[in-house]
């Protein structure tokens, strides 16, 4: 099968151009070509895409070096070969210095095909190298932004956690149905919104707590789309093409729901006048040397979300996964949706690609790792009234507001509470009151002695002591030894009083 080749000839001789086309076709190329011989015609021709430029060096009204300069001034890295009957050695060297890739004599066109093949090959190598460099640069930029976002989210979580705690305490203390209680409830609602933003930042930074399991992507997609239909609206036609034999994925169902929701809502916003939204799943294999040069080769499950919306230009595509980048008007969206998608996918050890054309639509392709075994349905946490108790709980938290709020919440639920501000103080308190303490509630990162190290010293005195660790983000859990992690409950900040009460009661009831 002939190889397509788009050739721009800068040549005043029709016969010379025709001869070179014939040689290229004999070599197996399907040649589409155009011949120009003036500045005006060359300028117009450069609006099109070309695989290679072949130029005469000396023409009656147009110099080849002027043509070369015009091509390079356009920023085009297309291979440029001089073919001339008059060029001398000095002129040839000068031409190479200003950006030509090769030169040939018209008296020796036997070199034409090898020269074209070499330049096409090297041009592709340059493109691949630039693509890799761009990907590395993007990953480095995202990593730096991610570290910043993760640090900001970590600090905000402590502040938001304290606001949540005091808002809950205030709402419970105020008279039922009073204006004061309503104000506390509104404060708590705003704290929840702030918490959602920090979760998105942590997701982008790949520091969100994941609870992965064997997950059926098809069932998850069906359930999520049924919930989103009303939000997406009737003007958008939703189609689903889910492969029946698609493999089970290893993923956190809640986080993958977030990915699908953000991609679908992004598609909706790209189709204000209606359109088509297509959700597809299938098994794929990524091999060595494919376009996904930044992905580990292997088998994946592909989730593809395609819309027929407004599409995006190259400049927008270069920034879409950055947090707070948005093309929407002020007040619509936070610019965190696609950043969240990117972070969740990367934290799952998957990868994401996007293709888009202005006016034609956009396709996001999310590649997720395979699971092993049948899908499981994670239990949804039960929500009900807060249950307390009379047990003794040791709280170790270095943030004053969080520590005080947690103390107030647990006392209001009937627990006996001991509070400390660092790891060494926690160990000393446990040594003197080990028989009284039923559960240790402590931060992973503490001054003087971190939480897991302090807990190991406590467990040496009482191997059966229960523990709940709190953490700002996932990477902190690496401080917890694996054997301890299996016994511990890990609570991500910020946590509200209801969730804290529920986890405490679950842990204490399991012990009893």
Secondary structure, DSSP 8 states (H G I E B T S, - for coil): --EEEEEEEE-S-HHHHHHHHHHHHHTTEEEEEEEE-SHHHHHHHTTS--SEEEE-SB-SS-BHHHHHHHHHHTT---EEEEEESS--HHHHHHHHHTT--EEEEGGGGGGHHHHHHHHHHHHHHHHHHHHHHHHHHHHHHHHHHHHHHHHHHHHHHHHHHHHHHHHHHHHHHS-TT-HHHHHHHHHHHHHHHHHHHHHHHHHHTT-S----EEE-HHHHHHHHHHHHHHHH-TTEEEEEEE-TT---EEE-HHHHHHHHHHHHHHHHHT-TT-EEEEEEEEEEEE-TTSS-TTS-SEEEEEEEEEE-S----HHHHTTTTSTT---S-TTS--S-HHHHHHHHHHHTT-EEEEEEETTTEEEEEEEEEB--SS----------S------EEEEE-S-HHHHHHHHHHHHHTT-EEEEESSHHHHHHHHHHHTTT--EEEEESS-SSS-HHHHHHHHHHH-TT-EEEEEESSGGGGGGS-HHHHHH-EEEESS--HHHHHHHHHHHHHHH-
